[in-house]
């Protein structure tokens, strides 16, 4: 039987060629009622076909991950703005040389926060080292949002020991791109935040949340909500950086106001140690 992926139809080849040419050179498409629907970008980008795009963003990464044997992940969230210590030190030296007070202040803050980059890298390396020694079915694969900062650090930690790692990137107005440490065949791009967040949870066996901004908080509270409401199975949720989280979150207020239960505070752990973060996960699964 001829494979259904062996697409030889001349018209289909023509359409793919047109799609490629117009995607790469920026020329607008001309209306064409005869164009095959599933290679017609104007049709696929209509408001009425949004549901189809949802399905495609759900299916493509899922099939790819399954085909590559990625079944269980440890998801690392955190700020895209946290930079590596060497980069932070270089920025500070440049700022001091220029003598600009505001640049110096920002560079000093970057140096102060750079230890989170180092710790995310160390944590991911611990997970990867464990997994590399296990049979494929028992491995835990580092997964991030695929961007810079903490995401880069975690992908880098797995990359350091040659372990495959996943990046679920998203298109943004400032054109965020995948960091260079993601396994190329496991680097995915999303348009919809909702589908991206679904993929974070579909294979997650644990989530480690480093300091971050609105996006990180959004991801954290979505996970907490899913576990609290039992829409997702309980998984270890580790908040890394006690000083940061104590200032940002005072969830005890929610207990006092009666909007969450006392036991909901046990849905997460707080730590400052990469080894302890990994031990929390190992203890949960008796690894």
GUVOPA-239078 format. One record per atom (N, C-alpha, C): residue number from 1; atom name; z, y, x. Coordinates in steps of 0.05 Angstrom, whole numbers. Atoms other than C-alpha are relative to their C-alpha. Layout:
num / atome / up / north / east
NUM / CA / Z / Y / X
...
END
This chain:
num / atome / up / north / east
1 / N / 0 / -24 / 17
1 / CA / 0 / 0 / 0
1 / C / 0 / 25 / 18
2 / N / 1 / -25 / -15
2 / CA / -17 / 69 / 25
2 / C / 25 / 17 / -4
3 / N / -24 / -16 / 2
3 / CA / 44 / 112 / 40
3 / C / -4 / 24 / -17
4 / N / 2 / -24 / 17
4 / CA / 58 / 167 / -10
4 / C / 5 / 25 / 16
5 / N / -3 / -24 / -17
5 / CA / 74 / 213 / 49
5 / C / -25 / 5 / 17
6 / N / 25 / -3 / -16
6 / CA / 5 / 203 / 79
6 / C / -19 / 17 / -17
7 / N / 15 / -18 / 18
7 / CA / -26 / 264 / 46
7 / C / -27 / 7 / 13
8 / N / 27 / -4 / -11
8 / CA / -101 / 263 / 59
8 / C / -18 / 17 / -17
9 / N / 17 / -15 / 18
9 / CA / -127 / 303 / 0
9 / C / -9 / 26 / 13
10 / N / 11 / -24 / -14
10 / CA / -173 / 357 / 27
10 / C / 10 / 26 / -12
11 / N / -9 / -24 / 13
11 / CA / -151 / 407 / -25
11 / C / 29 / 6 / 9
12 / N / -28 / -4 / -8
12 / CA / -78 / 397 / -6
12 / C / 1 / 10 / 28
13 / N / 0 / -9 / -28
13 / CA / -93 / 405 / 68
13 / C / -9 / 30 / 1
14 / N / 9 / -27 / 1
14 / CA / -130 / 469 / 51
14 / C / 22 / 19 / -9
15 / N / -21 / -17 / 10
15 / CA / -71 / 496 / 12
15 / C / 22 / 3 / 21
16 / N / -20 / -2 / -21
16 / CA / -22 / 480 / 68
16 / C / -9 / 19 / 22
17 / N / 11 / -18 / -20
17 / CA / -68 / 516 / 116
17 / C / 2 / 29 / -8
18 / N / -2 / -27 / 11
18 / CA / -69 / 577 / 71
18 / C / 29 / 9 / 1
19 / N / -28 / -6 / 0
19 / CA / 6 / 575 / 64
19 / C / 9 / 8 / 28
20 / N / -8 / -6 / -28
20 / CA / 15 / 573 / 140
20 / C / -12 / 26 / 9
21 / N / 13 / -25 / -9
21 / CA / -35 / 629 / 153
21 / C / 13 / 24 / -11
22 / N / -12 / -24 / 13
22 / CA / -4 / 676 / 103
22 / C / 29 / 3 / 7
23 / N / -28 / -2 / -8
23 / CA / 67 / 659 / 124
23 / C / 3 / 13 / 27
24 / N / -2 / -9 / -28
24 / CA / 53 / 674 / 197
24 / C / -12 / 28 / 5
25 / N / 12 / -26 / -6
25 / CA / 9 / 735 / 192
25 / C / 6 / 22 / -20
26 / N / -10 / -21 / 19
26 / CA / 41 / 771 / 132
26 / C / -20 / 9 / -20
27 / N / 19 / -8 / 20
27 / CA / -22 / 775 / 90
27 / C / 8 / -9 / -28
28 / N / -8 / 8 / 27
28 / CA / -9 / 774 / 15
28 / C / -19 / -22 / -11
29 / N / 16 / 20 / 13
29 / CA / -34 / 715 / -26
29 / C / -17 / 13 / -22
30 / N / 17 / -8 / 23
30 / CA / -91 / 725 / -75
30 / C / 6 / -19 / -23
31 / N / -5 / 17 / 23
31 / CA / -79 / 699 / -145
31 / C / -21 / -23 / -1
32 / N / 18 / 23 / 0
32 / CA / -108 / 629 / -151
32 / C / 11 / -20 / -20
33 / N / -10 / 19 / 21
33 / CA / -98 / 589 / -216
33 / C / -5 / -28 / 8
34 / N / 8 / 27 / -8
34 / CA / -130 / 529 / -182
34 / C / 18 / -11 / 22
35 / N / -17 / 9 / -22
35 / CA / -78 / 526 / -126
35 / C / 20 / -21 / -11
36 / N / -20 / 21 / 8
36 / CA / -34 / 463 / -129
36 / C / 27 / 13 / -3
37 / N / -25 / -13 / 7
37 / CA / 32 / 482 / -161
37 / C / 21 / -2 / 22
38 / N / -22 / 4 / -19
38 / CA / 77 / 452 / -108
38 / C / -6 / 11 / 28
39 / N / 5 / -15 / -25
39 / CA / 42 / 489 / -50
39 / C / -8 / 29 / -6
40 / N / 6 / -27 / 8
40 / CA / 36 / 554 / -87
40 / C / 26 / 17 / 2
41 / N / -25 / -14 / -5
41 / CA / 90 / 600 / -58
41 / C / 6 / 22 / -21
42 / N / -4 / -20 / 20
42 / CA / 79 / 655 / -110
42 / C / 12 / -13 / -25
43 / N / -11 / 14 / 24
43 / CA / 92 / 604 / -166
43 / C / 28 / -10 / 6
44 / N / -27 / 11 / -6
44 / CA / 152 / 572 / -131
44 / C / 21 / 22 / 3
45 / N / -19 / -22 / -2
45 / CA / 184 / 641 / -122
45 / C / 4 / 15 / -26
46 / N / -5 / -13 / 26
46 / CA / 181 / 660 / -195
46 / C / 29 / -5 / -9
47 / N / -27 / 4 / 11
47 / CA / 246 / 669 / -232
47 / C / 3 / -26 / -16
48 / N / -1 / 25 / 16
48 / CA / 228 / 611 / -278
48 / C / 2 / -25 / 16
49 / N / -1 / 24 / -17
49 / CA / 223 / 562 / -220
49 / C / 25 / -1 / 18
50 / N / -24 / 0 / -16
50 / CA / 292 / 578 / -192
50 / C / 14 / -27 / 0
51 / N / -13 / 26 / 1
51 / CA / 319 / 511 / -216
51 / C / -13 / -20 / 18
52 / N / 15 / 18 / -19
52 / CA / 265 / 475 / -176
52 / C / 9 / 6 / 29
53 / N / -8 / -7 / -27
53 / CA / 285 / 514 / -114
53 / C / 28 / -10 / 5
54 / N / -27 / 11 / -3
54 / CA / 358 / 494 / -126
54 / C / -2 / -30 / 8
55 / N / 3 / 29 / -5
55 / CA / 336 / 421 / -128
55 / C / -10 / -6 / 28
56 / N / 11 / 4 / -27
56 / CA / 296 / 427 / -64
56 / C / 20 / 6 / 22
57 / N / -21 / -6 / -20
57 / CA / 353 / 460 / -26
57 / C / 22 / -21 / 0
58 / N / -20 / 21 / 1
58 / CA / 399 / 405 / -49
58 / C / -12 / -25 / 13
59 / N / 12 / 26 / -8
59 / CA / 351 / 348 / -34
59 / C / -8 / -1 / 29
60 / N / 11 / 1 / -28
60 / CA / 319 / 366 / 33
60 / C / 22 / -6 / 21
61 / N / -21 / 6 / -20
61 / CA / 383 / 370 / 75
61 / C / 13 / -27 / -5
62 / N / -14 / 25 / 6
62 / CA / 414 / 311 / 39
62 / C / -16 / -24 / 11
63 / N / 17 / 21 / -10
63 / CA / 355 / 266 / 55
63 / C / 0 / -1 / 30
64 / N / 0 / -2 / -30
64 / CA / 352 / 290 / 127
64 / C / 26 / -10 / 12
65 / N / -26 / 8 / -11
65 / CA / 426 / 280 / 139
65 / C / 4 / -30 / -3
66 / N / -2 / 28 / 5
66 / CA / 425 / 211 / 108
66 / C / -17 / -16 / 19
67 / N / 18 / 14 / -18
67 / CA / 365 / 190 / 149
67 / C / 9 / 0 / 28
68 / N / -10 / -2 / -27
68 / CA / 400 / 212 / 212
68 / C / 28 / -11 / 3
69 / N / -26 / 13 / -2
69 / CA / 464 / 175 / 196
69 / C / 24 / 17 / -1
70 / N / -23 / -18 / 2
70 / CA / 508 / 235 / 182
70 / C / 13 / -3 / -27
71 / N / -13 / 6 / 25
71 / CA / 557 / 213 / 129
71 / C / 27 / 14 / -3
72 / N / -27 / -12 / 1
72 / CA / 624 / 245 / 147
72 / C / 1 / 23 / 20
73 / N / -1 / -24 / -18
73 / CA / 635 / 315 / 175
73 / C / 27 / 13 / 0
74 / N / -23 / -18 / -2
74 / CA / 690 / 361 / 198
74 / C / -12 / 28 / 1
75 / N / 12 / -27 / 3
75 / CA / 671 / 431 / 175
75 / C / 18 / 21 / 13
76 / N / -15 / -22 / -13
76 / CA / 691 / 491 / 217
76 / C / -11 / 26 / -10
77 / N / 7 / -26 / 10
77 / CA / 690 / 559 / 184
77 / C / 12 / 21 / 19
78 / N / -12 / -22 / -15
78 / CA / 703 / 626 / 218
78 / C / -20 / 23 / 4
79 / N / 16 / -25 / -3
79 / CA / 677 / 695 / 236
79 / C / -24 / -3 / 18
80 / N / 24 / -1 / -16
80 / CA / 607 / 705 / 262
80 / C / 3 / 22 / 22
81 / N / -4 / -23 / -19
81 / CA / 635 / 766 / 301
81 / C / 18 / -6 / 24
82 / N / -17 / 7 / -23
82 / CA / 682 / 729 / 348
82 / C / -18 / -10 / 23
83 / N / 18 / 6 / -22
83 / CA / 649 / 725 / 416
83 / C / 15 / -15 / 22
84 / N / -12 / 15 / -22
84 / CA / 661 / 682 / 478
84 / C / 14 / 18 / 19
85 / N / -16 / -16 / -19
85 / CA / 712 / 705 / 530
85 / C / -17 / 14 / 21
86 / N / 16 / -13 / -21
86 / CA / 659 / 718 / 584
86 / C / -16 / 23 / -11
87 / N / 15 / -21 / 13
87 / CA / 617 / 759 / 536
87 / C / 18 / 24 / -6
88 / N / -19 / -21 / 7
88 / CA / 678 / 798 / 513
88 / C / 8 / 16 / 25
89 / N / -8 / -13 / -25
89 / CA / 699 / 812 / 585
89 / C / -23 / 18 / 11
90 / N / 23 / -16 / -9
90 / CA / 629 / 837 / 602
90 / C / -3 / 25 / -17
91 / N / 1 / -24 / 17
91 / CA / 630 / 884 / 542
91 / C / 21 / 20 / 7
92 / N / -22 / -18 / -7
92 / CA / 697 / 912 / 562
92 / C / -6 / 14 / 27
93 / N / 6 / -12 / -26
93 / CA / 674 / 924 / 634
93 / C / -22 / 22 / -4
94 / N / 22 / -20 / 5
94 / CA / 611 / 960 / 608
94 / C / 11 / 24 / -14
95 / N / -12 / -23 / 14
95 / CA / 652 / 1002 / 560
95 / C / 17 / 17 / 18
96 / N / -17 / -16 / -18
96 / CA / 701 / 1023 / 613
96 / C / -17 / 15 / 20
97 / N / 18 / -14 / -18
97 / CA / 644 / 1040 / 660
97 / C / -12 / 25 / -13
98 / N / 12 / -23 / 14
98 / CA / 614 / 1085 / 606
98 / C / 21 / 21 / -8
99 / N / -22 / -19 / 6
99 / CA / 682 / 1116 / 591
99 / C / 2 / 8 / -29
100 / N / -1 / -7 / 29
100 / CA / 672 / 1116 / 515
100 / C / 25 / -13 / -12
101 / N / -26 / 10 / 10
101 / CA / 740 / 1110 / 481
101 / C / -3 / -20 / -23
102 / N / 4 / 18 / 23
102 / CA / 714 / 1078 / 417
102 / C / -11 / -27 / 9
103 / N / 12 / 25 / -10
103 / CA / 672 / 1027 / 455
103 / C / 22 / -16 / 14
104 / N / -22 / 14 / -14
104 / CA / 733 / 1010 / 498
104 / C / 18 / -13 / -20
105 / N / -18 / 11 / 20
105 / CA / 776 / 1000 / 436
105 / C / -12 / -25 / -13
106 / N / 13 / 23 / 12
106 / CA / 725 / 953 / 404
106 / C / -2 / -23 / 19
107 / N / 3 / 21 / -20
107 / CA / 715 / 915 / 468
107 / C / 27 / -13 / 6
108 / N / -27 / 11 / -4
108 / CA / 790 / 907 / 478
108 / C / 8 / -19 / -23
109 / N / -5 / 17 / 23
109 / CA / 795 / 878 / 408
109 / C / -16 / -26 / 2
110 / N / 16 / 24 / -4
110 / CA / 738 / 830 / 424
110 / C / 13 / -19 / 20
111 / N / -13 / 17 / -20
111 / CA / 775 / 806 / 486
111 / C / 25 / -13 / -12
112 / N / -24 / 10 / 13
112 / CA / 839 / 797 / 445
112 / C / -6 / -24 / -18
113 / N / 6 / 21 / 19
113 / CA / 804 / 754 / 394
113 / C / -17 / -23 / 11
114 / N / 18 / 20 / -12
114 / CA / 761 / 714 / 442
114 / C / 13 / -27 / 3
115 / N / -13 / 26 / -3
115 / CA / 814 / 660 / 448
115 / C / -6 / -18 / -23
116 / N / 7 / 16 / 22
116 / CA / 794 / 637 / 379
116 / C / -26 / -15 / 5
117 / N / 25 / 13 / -8
117 / CA / 724 / 621 / 406
117 / C / 7 / -24 / 17
118 / N / -8 / 21 / -19
118 / CA / 756 / 580 / 462
118 / C / 13 / -23 / -16
119 / N / -14 / 21 / 15
119 / CA / 801 / 543 / 413
119 / C / -18 / -15 / -19
120 / N / 19 / 14 / 17
120 / CA / 746 / 527 / 364
120 / C / -18 / -19 / 16
121 / N / 16 / 17 / -18
121 / CA / 705 / 499 / 421
121 / C / 16 / -24 / 9
122 / N / -17 / 22 / -8
122 / CA / 764 / 457 / 444
122 / C / 4 / -20 / -23
123 / N / -4 / 17 / 24
123 / CA / 777 / 431 / 374
123 / C / -24 / -18 / -5
124 / N / 25 / 15 / 6
124 / CA / 705 / 410 / 363
124 / C / -5 / -21 / 21
125 / N / 3 / 19 / -22
125 / CA / 704 / 376 / 430
125 / C / 18 / -25 / -5
126 / N / -19 / 22 / 6
126 / CA / 765 / 334 / 411
126 / C / -12 / -19 / -22
127 / N / 13 / 16 / 21
127 / CA / 730 / 311 / 347
127 / C / -24 / -15 / 10
128 / N / 25 / 12 / -10
128 / CA / 665 / 297 / 383
128 / C / 7 / -23 / 19
129 / N / -7 / 21 / -19
129 / CA / 698 / 257 / 439
129 / C / 10 / -25 / -14
130 / N / -10 / 23 / 16
130 / CA / 734 / 213 / 388
130 / C / -24 / -14 / -13
131 / N / 22 / 12 / 15
131 / CA / 671 / 202 / 348
131 / C / -21 / -14 / 17
132 / N / 19 / 13 / -17
132 / CA / 626 / 186 / 406
132 / C / 7 / -28 / 8
133 / N / -9 / 26 / -8
133 / CA / 669 / 126 / 421
133 / C / 3 / -19 / -24
134 / N / -2 / 16 / 24
134 / CA / 667 / 100 / 349
134 / C / -27 / -11 / -9
135 / N / 25 / 9 / 13
135 / CA / 615 / 59 / 311
135 / C / -11 / 23 / -17
136 / N / 13 / -22 / 16
136 / CA / 565 / 104 / 274
136 / C / 13 / 5 / -27
137 / N / -11 / -3 / 27
137 / CA / 597 / 91 / 206
137 / C / 27 / 14 / 0
138 / N / -26 / -11 / -2
138 / CA / 664 / 116 / 231
138 / C / 1 / 28 / 14
139 / N / 1 / -26 / -15
139 / CA / 641 / 180 / 266
139 / C / 4 / 24 / -19
140 / N / -3 / -26 / 13
140 / CA / 660 / 250 / 245
140 / C / -17 / 20 / 15
141 / N / 19 / -18 / -12
141 / CA / 606 / 301 / 258
141 / C / 8 / 29 / -6
142 / N / -6 / -29 / 3
142 / CA / 621 / 375 / 270
142 / C / -23 / 14 / -16
143 / N / 20 / -15 / 17
143 / CA / 587 / 419 / 217
143 / C / 10 / 29 / -2
144 / N / -7 / -28 / 3
144 / CA / 586 / 495 / 215
144 / C / -22 / 14 / -16
145 / N / 20 / -16 / 13
145 / CA / 549 / 551 / 182
145 / C / -24 / 7 / 17
146 / N / 23 / -1 / -17
146 / CA / 502 / 550 / 241
146 / C / -5 / 27 / 14
147 / N / 5 / -26 / -12
147 / CA / 509 / 623 / 262
147 / C / 15 / 4 / 26
148 / N / -14 / -6 / -24
148 / CA / 543 / 658 / 320
148 / C / 30 / -1 / -4
149 / N / -29 / -2 / 2
149 / CA / 617 / 668 / 334
149 / C / 14 / -27 / 0
150 / N / -15 / 24 / 2
150 / CA / 665 / 614 / 314
150 / C / -18 / -24 / -6
151 / N / 19 / 22 / 6
151 / CA / 607 / 573 / 286
151 / C / -13 / -10 / 26
152 / N / 12 / 7 / -26
152 / CA / 573 / 575 / 354
152 / C / 19 / -16 / 17
153 / N / -21 / 13 / -16
153 / CA / 638 / 556 / 388
153 / C / 4 / -29 / -7
154 / N / -4 / 27 / 9
154 / CA / 647 / 494 / 346
154 / C / -24 / -18 / 6
155 / N / 24 / 15 / -8
155 / CA / 575 / 471 / 354
155 / C / -1 / -5 / 30
156 / N / 1 / 2 / -29
156 / CA / 582 / 484 / 428
156 / C / 19 / -21 / 10
157 / N / -19 / 20 / -8
157 / CA / 644 / 441 / 433
157 / C / -11 / -28 / -3
158 / N / 13 / 26 / 3
158 / CA / 606 / 381 / 405
158 / C / -23 / -4 / 19
159 / N / 23 / 1 / -18
159 / CA / 545 / 398 / 446
159 / C / 10 / -6 / 29
160 / N / -11 / 4 / -27
160 / CA / 589 / 398 / 509
160 / C / 1 / -30 / 8
161 / N / -3 / 29 / -6
161 / CA / 598 / 322 / 504
161 / C / -24 / -16 / -10
162 / N / 25 / 13 / 8
162 / CA / 528 / 307 / 478
162 / C / 1 / -12 / -28
163 / N / -2 / 11 / 27
163 / CA / 549 / 295 / 406
163 / C / -18 / 15 / -19
164 / N / 15 / -15 / 20
164 / CA / 503 / 311 / 348
164 / C / 18 / 17 / -17
165 / N / -16 / -18 / 17
165 / CA / 526 / 369 / 306
165 / C / -19 / 15 / -18
166 / N / 16 / -11 / 22
166 / CA / 503 / 404 / 243
166 / C / 4 / 30 / -3
167 / N / -2 / -28 / 6
167 / CA / 487 / 476 / 227
167 / C / -14 / 5 / -27
168 / N / 11 / -7 / 26
168 / CA / 477 / 500 / 155
168 / C / -3 / 30 / -1
169 / N / 4 / -29 / -2
169 / CA / 448 / 569 / 166
169 / C / -10 / 11 / -26
170 / N / 9 / -13 / 25
170 / CA / 429 / 619 / 113
170 / C / -15 / 25 / 7
171 / N / 15 / -24 / -4
171 / CA / 378 / 674 / 108
171 / C / 16 / 24 / -9
172 / N / -15 / -24 / 6
172 / CA / 410 / 743 / 109
172 / C / -17 / 24 / 7
173 / N / 16 / -24 / -6
173 / CA / 383 / 814 / 111
173 / C / -2 / 7 / 30
174 / N / 1 / -6 / -28
174 / CA / 401 / 820 / 184
174 / C / -10 / -23 / 17
175 / N / 14 / 22 / -13
175 / CA / 364 / 755 / 200
175 / C / 18 / -16 / 19
176 / N / -17 / 18 / -16
176 / CA / 421 / 711 / 224
176 / C / -17 / -25 / 7
177 / N / 15 / 24 / -9
177 / CA / 391 / 653 / 264
177 / C / 19 / -21 / 10
178 / N / -16 / 22 / -9
178 / CA / 417 / 586 / 285
178 / C / 8 / 4 / 30
179 / N / -8 / -1 / -28
179 / CA / 458 / 584 / 349
179 / C / -13 / -23 / 16
180 / N / 16 / 19 / -16
180 / CA / 428 / 545 / 407
180 / C / 14 / -26 / 5
181 / N / -14 / 25 / -6
181 / CA / 480 / 490 / 409
181 / C / -2 / -21 / -23
182 / N / 4 / 19 / 22
182 / CA / 462 / 457 / 342
182 / C / -21 / -21 / 8
183 / N / 21 / 21 / -4
183 / CA / 424 / 391 / 346
183 / C / -24 / 9 / -16
184 / N / 24 / -12 / 14
184 / CA / 353 / 415 / 329
184 / C / -7 / -14 / -26
185 / N / 8 / 14 / 25
185 / CA / 340 / 361 / 277
185 / C / 21 / 2 / -21
186 / N / -22 / -4 / 19
186 / CA / 406 / 379 / 243
186 / C / 6 / 29 / -6
187 / N / -2 / -28 / 6
187 / CA / 394 / 453 / 237
187 / C / -16 / 6 / -26
188 / N / 12 / -5 / 26
188 / CA / 381 / 473 / 165
188 / C / 3 / 29 / -8
189 / N / -1 / -28 / 10
189 / CA / 365 / 540 / 132
189 / C / 1 / -1 / -30
190 / N / -3 / -2 / 29
190 / CA / 387 / 558 / 61
190 / C / -6 / 28 / -9
191 / N / 2 / -26 / 13
191 / CA / 370 / 614 / 14
191 / C / 24 / 6 / -18
192 / N / -22 / -3 / 20
192 / CA / 426 / 602 / -37
192 / C / 27 / -7 / 13
193 / N / -27 / 5 / -9
193 / CA / 499 / 608 / -17
193 / C / 12 / -24 / -14
194 / N / -12 / 22 / 16
194 / CA / 518 / 560 / -73
194 / C / -9 / -27 / 9
195 / N / 10 / 26 / -9
195 / CA / 474 / 503 / -48
195 / C / 11 / -5 / 28
196 / N / -12 / 3 / -27
196 / CA / 498 / 515 / 23
196 / C / 29 / -9 / -1
197 / N / -29 / 8 / 3
197 / CA / 571 / 511 / 2
197 / C / 2 / -28 / -11
198 / N / -1 / 27 / 10
198 / CA / 556 / 448 / -37
198 / C / -4 / -20 / 23
199 / N / 4 / 18 / -22
199 / CA / 529 / 416 / 26
199 / C / 23 / -1 / 19
200 / N / -25 / 0 / -17
200 / CA / 591 / 437 / 65
200 / C / 19 / -22 / -11
201 / N / -20 / 18 / 12
201 / CA / 633 / 396 / 16
201 / C / -10 / -28 / -4
202 / N / 11 / 26 / 7
202 / CA / 587 / 337 / 3
202 / C / 9 / -22 / 19
203 / N / -7 / 20 / -20
203 / CA / 605 / 302 / 68
203 / C / 26 / 7 / 15
204 / N / -24 / -9 / -15
204 / CA / 668 / 339 / 89
204 / C / 23 / -19 / -3
205 / N / -25 / 15 / 0
205 / CA / 727 / 297 / 109
205 / C / 24 / 17 / 9
206 / N / -21 / -20 / -8
206 / CA / 766 / 358 / 135
206 / C / -14 / 27 / 3
207 / N / 9 / -27 / -4
207 / CA / 759 / 433 / 139
207 / C / 19 / 16 / 16
208 / N / -17 / -16 / -18
208 / CA / 785 / 478 / 194
208 / C / -10 / 28 / -2
209 / N / 8 / -27 / 6
209 / CA / 785 / 552 / 179
209 / C / 12 / 19 / 20
210 / N / -9 / -19 / -20
210 / CA / 789 / 602 / 236
210 / C / -2 / 28 / -13
211 / N / 2 / -27 / 11
211 / CA / 798 / 677 / 225
211 / C / -28 / 9 / -5
212 / N / 26 / -10 / 8
212 / CA / 740 / 709 / 189
212 / C / 1 / 21 / -21
213 / N / 1 / -22 / 20
213 / CA / 717 / 759 / 138
213 / C / -4 / -10 / -28
214 / N / 4 / 7 / 28
214 / CA / 694 / 757 / 66
214 / C / -13 / -28 / -4
215 / N / 13 / 26 / 3
215 / CA / 648 / 697 / 76
215 / C / 19 / -23 / 6
216 / N / -20 / 21 / -7
216 / CA / 703 / 656 / 109
216 / C / 20 / -3 / -22
217 / N / -20 / 1 / 22
217 / CA / 753 / 674 / 54
217 / C / -13 / -13 / -25
218 / N / 14 / 11 / 23
218 / CA / 701 / 657 / 1
218 / C / -2 / -31 / 2
219 / N / 2 / 29 / -5
219 / CA / 690 / 588 / 32
219 / C / 27 / -13 / -2
220 / N / -27 / 11 / 1
220 / CA / 764 / 576 / 40
220 / C / 10 / -3 / -29
221 / N / -11 / 1 / 27
221 / CA / 782 / 593 / -32
221 / C / -17 / -19 / -18
222 / N / 16 / 20 / 16
222 / CA / 724 / 552 / -60
222 / C / 11 / -28 / 5
223 / N / -11 / 27 / -7
223 / CA / 751 / 491 / -23
223 / C / 27 / -4 / -12
224 / N / -26 / 2 / 12
224 / CA / 822 / 504 / -45
224 / C / -2 / -4 / -30
225 / N / 3 / 3 / 29
225 / CA / 799 / 511 / -117
225 / C / -10 / -28 / -7
226 / N / 11 / 26 / 6
226 / CA / 759 / 447 / -116
226 / C / 21 / -22 / 4
227 / N / -21 / 20 / -4
227 / CA / 817 / 407 / -87
227 / C / 22 / 3 / -20
228 / N / -22 / -5 / 20
228 / CA / 869 / 440 / -132
228 / C / -7 / -11 / -27
229 / N / 8 / 8 / 26
229 / CA / 829 / 425 / -194
229 / C / -11 / -29 / -1
230 / N / 9 / 28 / -2
230 / CA / 811 / 355 / -170
230 / C / -30 / -4 / -5
231 / N / 29 / 3 / 1
231 / CA / 737 / 369 / -172
231 / C / -10 / -11 / 27
232 / N / 6 / 12 / -26
232 / CA / 738 / 346 / -99
232 / C / 24 / -17 / 8
233 / N / -22 / 16 / -9
233 / CA / 779 / 292 / -66
233 / C / 17 / 16 / 20
234 / N / -17 / -14 / -19
234 / CA / 839 / 316 / -25
234 / C / -10 / -5 / 29
235 / N / 7 / 1 / -28
235 / CA / 820 / 331 / 47
235 / C / 18 / 18 / 16
236 / N / -16 / -19 / -16
236 / CA / 858 / 363 / 104
236 / C / -14 / 27 / 2
237 / N / 9 / -27 / -2
237 / CA / 850 / 438 / 102
237 / C / 19 / 14 / 20
238 / N / -16 / -11 / -21
238 / CA / 874 / 471 / 166
238 / C / -8 / 29 / 5
239 / N / 5 / -28 / -7
239 / CA / 881 / 546 / 176
239 / C / 9 / 4 / 29
240 / N / -6 / -4 / -28
240 / CA / 877 / 563 / 249
240 / C / 6 / 29 / 6
241 / N / -8 / -28 / -8
241 / CA / 914 / 625 / 275
241 / C / 21 / 10 / -19
242 / N / -22 / -6 / 18
242 / CA / 982 / 633 / 243
242 / C / 4 / 30 / -4
243 / N / -4 / -29 / 2
243 / CA / 988 / 708 / 259
243 / C / -20 / 12 / -19
244 / N / 21 / -11 / 18
244 / CA / 922 / 723 / 225
244 / C / 5 / -7 / -29
245 / N / -2 / 9 / 28
245 / CA / 933 / 681 / 163
245 / C / 26 / 10 / -13
246 / N / -24 / -10 / 12
246 / CA / 1005 / 705 / 153
246 / C / -3 / 29 / -9
247 / N / 5 / -27 / 7
247 / CA / 980 / 776 / 150
247 / C / -21 / 2 / -23
248 / N / 22 / -2 / 19
248 / CA / 918 / 762 / 108
248 / C / 8 / -13 / -27
249 / N / -7 / 15 / 24
249 / CA / 947 / 712 / 58
249 / C / 30 / -1 / -4
250 / N / -28 / 4 / 8
250 / CA / 1014 / 715 / 22
250 / C / -1 / -15 / -26
251 / N / 3 / 15 / 24
251 / CA / 1003 / 659 / -27
251 / C / 26 / -6 / -14
252 / N / -26 / 3 / 13
252 / CA / 1077 / 655 / -40
252 / C / 2 / 18 / -25
253 / N / 0 / -19 / 23
253 / CA / 1066 / 715 / -86
253 / C / -12 / -14 / -25
254 / N / 12 / 14 / 23
254 / CA / 1021 / 671 / -130
254 / C / 19 / -19 / -13
255 / N / -20 / 18 / 11
255 / CA / 1077 / 621 / -137
255 / C / 21 / 16 / -16
256 / N / -20 / -17 / 13
256 / CA / 1127 / 676 / -154
256 / C / -10 / 11 / -27
257 / N / 12 / -11 / 24
257 / CA / 1079 / 704 / -206
257 / C / -9 / -21 / -20
258 / N / 6 / 22 / 18
258 / CA / 1067 / 636 / -236
258 / C / -30 / -6 / -3
259 / N / 29 / 4 / 3
259 / CA / 992 / 635 / -223
259 / C / -9 / -25 / 15
260 / N / 4 / 26 / -12
260 / CA / 995 / 573 / -178
260 / C / 26 / -14 / 0
261 / N / -25 / 16 / -1
261 / CA / 1045 / 517 / -172
261 / C / 10 / -2 / 29
262 / N / -12 / 3 / -27
262 / CA / 1093 / 507 / -114
262 / C / -15 / -20 / 17
263 / N / 14 / 21 / -16
263 / CA / 1057 / 444 / -93
263 / C / -27 / 7 / 10
264 / N / 26 / -9 / -9
264 / CA / 992 / 481 / -86
264 / C / 2 / 11 / 29
265 / N / -3 / -10 / -28
265 / CA / 1020 / 511 / -21
265 / C / -2 / -22 / 20
266 / N / 2 / 23 / -18
266 / CA / 1018 / 441 / 8
266 / C / -29 / -9 / 3
267 / N / 28 / 8 / -2
267 / CA / 942 / 438 / 1
267 / C / -11 / 7 / 28
268 / N / 11 / -8 / -26
268 / CA / 934 / 469 / 71
268 / C / 22 / 0 / 21
269 / N / -18 / -1 / -23
269 / CA / 966 / 469 / 140
269 / C / -8 / 24 / 17
270 / N / 5 / -22 / -18
270 / CA / 972 / 526 / 190
270 / C / 7 / -9 / 29
271 / N / -6 / 8 / -27
271 / CA / 968 / 516 / 265
271 / C / -12 / 20 / 20
272 / N / 12 / -17 / -21
272 / CA / 953 / 551 / 331
272 / C / -9 / -18 / 23
273 / N / 5 / 19 / -22
273 / CA / 937 / 489 / 372
273 / C / -23 / -18 / -8
274 / N / 23 / 17 / 6
274 / CA / 869 / 453 / 373
274 / C / 8 / -30 / -2
275 / N / -8 / 28 / 1
275 / CA / 903 / 387 / 388
275 / C / 16 / -7 / -25
276 / N / -16 / 4 / 25
276 / CA / 951 / 395 / 329
276 / C / -19 / 0 / -24
277 / N / 19 / 0 / 22
277 / CA / 893 / 412 / 283
277 / C / -14 / -27 / -2
278 / N / 13 / 27 / 0
278 / CA / 859 / 347 / 303
278 / C / 20 / -21 / -7
279 / N / -20 / 20 / 7
279 / CA / 924 / 309 / 297
279 / C / 6 / 0 / -30
280 / N / -4 / -1 / 29
280 / CA / 933 / 333 / 225
280 / C / -22 / -16 / -14
281 / N / 22 / 16 / 11
281 / CA / 865 / 303 / 209
281 / C / 3 / -29 / 5
282 / N / -4 / 28 / -7
282 / CA / 879 / 239 / 246
282 / C / 22 / -13 / -16
283 / N / -22 / 11 / 15
283 / CA / 945 / 230 / 211
283 / C / -7 / -5 / -29
284 / N / 8 / 2 / 28
284 / CA / 914 / 241 / 143
284 / C / -15 / -26 / -5
285 / N / 17 / 23 / 3
285 / CA / 864 / 185 / 154
285 / C / 10 / -24 / 16
286 / N / -11 / 21 / -17
286 / CA / 908 / 142 / 200
286 / C / -20 / -9 / 20
287 / N / 20 / 7 / -19
287 / CA / 855 / 145 / 254
287 / C / 13 / -9 / 27
END
